[in-house]
């Protein structure tokens, strides 16, 4: 059948209109279907790459983490890692999306969801130090490190569970939240403490980065138990201002993350001098380096690493854990490290006196901290905490002993710690000792057949 010119024009117009309708429907469908981005095991760099590629918005990211929290923290496996969720998280995400549309990423931690331990003061969120005795305490200021995270663009998504008053390095249980915090890799295993809530939350992908505090093992232990990276920094590099103290002679706060790169990114943000924490004045004469430049694939080449078998080998040491440890040593050898095994170190001079441990100053530091809070806290001293009886039974004896401590014991502990840190004539002593001021780094090194 012969078509006229007018017929061809009509057919072309109809095809054009049909194409427009198909394109319009496809566009609407694309807007309705959420873009795929998995928060499981994701990193800061991956999040920002997705945002730059317009595959992810801040609101979508926050919603994805909140969905996981809702599904797994109190339901399902019931990890029980979080005490308080930020009710303004989605509003903050929307604001960051608006600012991103105007000028891109707002900072190095733009829209990175952070989990913060319950002993860090956080504006608008309860900071109870894991204790019913401090329930309802909401500070009018952010802890220094929390403020630095926010200034870098991060969103505090939730406050995490912790060992009450940061006492226990073994488990995460307290009076503010019923039950134990569980290890996401094995629900019948402990998280270690006292920053177990932060570590469990990061391991369970409830947030991308976390903050913890460490007096004796409380960043490193939970990081190790949950296959994460934790940094207990050199004393004076990071501020403890706004963190409820256990003992300021040894307290340090810092990052807990999934990768070394992310730990370095957070650490870069939180280091620096703070007038509210005099110990940071020691770093004034030392410019802050760009820590990421130390992230080199061949960074272990020529490094001498000592193995302190006398520090960890016991009759009860799990042989599977030892196997994983030895495999890590072999991996470091292959990367060029020189392994000194065992390290020739006499630990007898640096072992801590169990009767004068680093927590002996708790009474004095917590009293000063609570007094500074005024009427914002329900109790104002250790004595009032004990009288309130609002704490977990497991810490009662610890609290009572702390109340009986004397200034003389506090001074003796300070002298012992300073001697251990500063004594120059003992090159055989391990510098990275638990109670020292030197940097400690916990990294992933593998898992046993039981997933730990």
N, C-alpha and C positions, 0 to 999 in steps of 0.2 A: 504494500500500500504506500503510495507516495505521500510524503509529508510536506506541508507547505513551510515556508520560512517562519511563519507565525507559530506553526506547530512546534518546530524545533525550539523556538524561544520559550514557549510555554513549558516544554519538557525540561529544558535547562533550568528554568526558574523553579520548577517543582523539585528537581534534584538538589538545587542549592538550598531550598527551604528545608528539605528533609535532612541534609547534612547539618544545617544549623541546629535543628531540633536534636539530632543525635549528639552533637558536641555539647549543647546546653545540658542535656540529660546526663552525659558523662561527667560534666563539671559538677553538677549537683550531687551525683553519686559519690564523686571523689571527696566532696566536702563532708558528706555524711559518714563515710567510712574512715575511721581513725587511721592515721599513718602508723605504720608498724615500727616500733622501737622497743627493744627489750631492755629492761633495767637490770636484768640478771647479769651479774659480773661486769657491769659496764664501768667505764672509767671517766674521769674528768675530760680527757681529750676526746673520747668518743662522743660524749654528750655535747660538747661544744662543736664538734665537727657536724653532728646531725642538725644542730641549730643553725649553723652557717649555711648548710645545704637546704634549709627550710623543710627538713623532714621531721622536725620536732620543735614544739613550743615549750616554754617553761611550764605553762599550765598543764600540758599533757604529761610532762615529766613528773610533776608533783602529784597529779592524779594517779599515775601509775604506781608510784611508791605508796600512796595512801591506800590504794586498792590492795597491795600486798600486805600492808600492815593490818588492814581489816580482815584479810583472809587467814593470816598466819600468826598474828601476835597473841590474840586471846582466843582464837578459834583454831580448828584444825590441829596442828601440832602444838599450838599454844606455847610459843617460844617465851612469852612473858618478859620481853626485853624492855618494854617502854612503860613509863609512868604517866606522862602527859603528852598529848598531841597538840601541836600548834593550831588553834582554831582559825588563825588568819593566814595560814600557809597558802591557800589558793588565791587570796587577795594579793598577797605579796608576789605570787607568781604572775598574776595578771599585770601588776605594775611593772615587773621586770620585762614582760613581753612588750609592753608599751614603750619602754625605754630602749629595748633592743631594736624595735621597728624604727626608732629615730636615729640610733647611732651604733648599733651592734652590741657586742658583749660589754657589760658594764664593769667588769673586773675579771681577775684571774679565776675567781670562783663563781662566776655569773650563774645563778640559779642552781647551784650545786646543793642538793638537799643534805643537811648535816644533822647528825644525831649527837646530842650533847649530854654528858653525864649529869646526874641530878645534883651534884655539888657545885656546879657552875651557875652563878647568878645570871639570870636571863630575863630581860624586861618582858612582863606579861605572862610569864610561865613560872609555875611553882619550882622552887629550888630547895628541897627539903633534906638534902644530904642523906637520903634513904631512911629517914626517921619520922615516925608519927609525931614525935615531939616538936618537929618543925613544919608539920603539915600546914599549908596555907601561906607559907612565907613566899611572897612575890616581891622581888627586889625592884627598886626604882632605877637600877643601872645594870648594864651588862658587865660580866667579867671581861677583863682585857682581851682575852683570846676570843671570846664570843663576839665582842665588838669588832675585832679585826676580821673575823670571818664575814660578818655582815657587811662591813665596808668593802670587802673584796667581792661582794655580790651573792654570797651564800644565803640560803634560807634555813633557819633552824626549824627542822620539821618536827622534832620531838625531843623530850628529855628522857634519858635512859635510866634503867634500874641499876642499882649498885649495892655492894656490901654496906651495911649500915655504918655511917660515919667513916667509911672506907677502911674499916678494920681488917676484914678478912682477905687474904690473897688467894684463898682456895675456892670460894663459892660466892654466888650472888643471891643473897637472901636478906630480908630486912622486915621492918614493921610497916613500911609505907605501901607495900604491894604484896598481897597474899601469894604465897608459893615461891618456888625457885625460878630463876631464869635458866632456861635450858640451852644446851649446846645444839645449834642447828644441825651439826653433822652427826650427832648421836644423842638423842633426846634423854637418854639415861645417864649422860655424862655431865659433869660440871663445866661451867664456863671459865673457871678461875675467877679471881677477884682482884681489886674491887671494882674495876671498870668492865665487869662482865656483861652488863646490859648494853653498853656501847658496842663491844665486840660482837655479841650475839646479833645485834641489830644490823651491823654492817655485813656479817657473814650471811644473814638471812635476806639481804638486799632490801632492808627497810629504809636505807639511806645510802648515799654514795660515799660520805666521809664521816668521821666521828672525832670527838674529843674525849680524852680520858685524863685521869691524874694518877700519879705513881709516887708512892713513898718508899715501898720496898720491892714491889713486883707488879703493881696494879695496872700498868699499861702492857708490860712485856708478857706477863702470864696469860691474860685473856687473848692477846694477839697470837701467842703460840698455840693456845688451845683451840682457836678458831681459824687457823691458817691465814692470818692477816699480817700486816706490817704495822709495827708500833714504834714510836720514837720517844724515849726518855732522854731529853736533851741535856747538855752540859748546864749545870746550875748557873743561872744568871742570863741565859740566852732567851728564856721565855718567862713571862710574868705569871705569877700565881694570884694576882689581885682579883678578888671576886670569886675565888674558889674556896669553899669551906675547908679549913686546914685539918690535917691529921697531925703533922709536925713540920713546921716550916724549915727546920734544919735539913729536911730531906725531901719535902714535897716538890714535885715538878709536874707540870701539865703539858699535854701534847697530843699529836694526832694518832688515830688508829684508822687505817685504810686497807684497801684490798691490794694495792700495788705499791712498790717502792716509789714509783713516779708520782703517784697521788699523795703519798706521805710527804714527799719533798715539796710538792706544790702547797700543801696545807702548812707545812713547817715554815716555808718562805713567808707566808702571810702572817703567822702568829709570833715570829721572833721580833725582838726589839726592846728597847729600854722603856720602862714604865715608871713614872714618878711614884705610883702607888705601891710598887714593890722594890724596895731599896736594893735587893740583891742584883737587880738587872743593871745597876750602875757599873758593875764590873765589866760589862760589855761595851761601855761607852767608847773606849779607845779603839775598839775593833770594828771596822766597817762590816756590815752584813754582806756576805758573799752571795752570789747567785748559785744556790745549791744544786740546781739542775745541771750545771756544767760538770758535776762529779758523776753524773749518771752515764757511765761509759761501759760498753759491753766488754772491753778488755781491762776493766778497772781492777781486777784481782791479780793481774799479771805482776809477779814479783812481790806481792803483799805477803807478809809473814803473819800467820795466824796460829796462836797458841791454843791448845786444847787443855782446859782445866779439868781433867778427869777427877781430880781430888775434890772438886767442888760439886760434882753431881752424881758420881758413881756410888751407889749404895747397894746393899744386898736386895733391896726391894725395887731397884730400877727395872722398869719394864724392858725385856730384851728386844721387843719389837721396836720400841722407841729408840733404843740404842742402834738398831739396824738402820733406821731412817737417818739418824744422826751421822752414822758412818758413811752412808751413801752421800749425804750432803758434803762431807769432807772430801770424798772422792771427786764429786762434781767441782768443788773448789780447786782441787789439784789440777783437774783437766782444764780449768780456766786460767791456770798459771800461778795459783797461790802456792806459797811454801808453808806446809803444815808442820808445826812444831808439836809433836804428840809423844809424850805429854809435855806440857809447858813446865819448865823448872821454876816453880813458884812455891814459896813457903806461905801457906795461908793461915798459919797459926797466929800471926801477928795482926791479921785483919779480920778475923772472925768476930762477929758482933757478940757482945756480952748479952745473953738472953735476959738478964735481969736489969739491963739498962739499954733497952732497944731504942730504935729511932722514934717510937711512938710515946716515949715518956713525957714529951712536951705537949701532949694533946690538951691537957687541962688548961694550960696557960694560953695556948694559941686559940682554942675554941672559945674560951672566955672572952678574949680580946675581940675576936671576930663577932660574937653575938652581941657584945656591948655596943659595938659600932653600928649595929643594925637598928638600934632604938626600938620603937614600938612596932616595927614591921614583923618582928619575930615573936612567937608565943612564949619562948623561954630565953633567958638572958645569961645563963651560966651552966656549967656542967652540973653543979649542984641542983639547979632547977630541972635539968633534964632527968636526973636520977629520981627526984621527987615526983615527977610527972608519971613515971612508970610507962611512958609511951615509947617503948622500944622493944626490939625483939629479945626474947629471953636469952639468946645465945651471946648477947653483948653485955649483959648485966655485970658480970664479974669484971670484964674489961673496963667498964665505966667506973665501977667502984674502986678498982685499983688505981685508975688514973686520978680520981678525986683525992686519993691518999698520997699522991706523989708530992715531992718537995722541990723547992728551987734548987737545992744542992744536987739532986738527981738530974735536974734539967741541965745544970752547968756541967756536970760530969759528962753527960751525953754529948754536949756541944764540944767539949774539949777532945773527947775521943774521936768524934767525927772529923773535926778540923785536923787533928794529927794524921788521921788516915788519909785525908785528901791532900795535905800539903807536905808531908814528910819527904824531903828530897833525897835522902841517903839510902833509899831502899828500892833500887831499880828492879829487883826481882819480884816486887809486889805487883799483882794484876791491877792495872789502872781501871779497868771496867768492872769494878766491884759494885755490888748492889747499893750500898749506902754512900758511894762516892759521888762526886760532882761531875763525873765524866759521862759522855754520851753513851747510851745503850740503844741498840737497834734490834728488834725482833723481826725476822722475816720468815716467809713460808719456806719449808724445806721438805715437805712430803707428807705422806699419810701411812698409817699402819693398815693392815688388812681389814680392820674394823672401821676404817674411815677417819681415824683421828691422826 
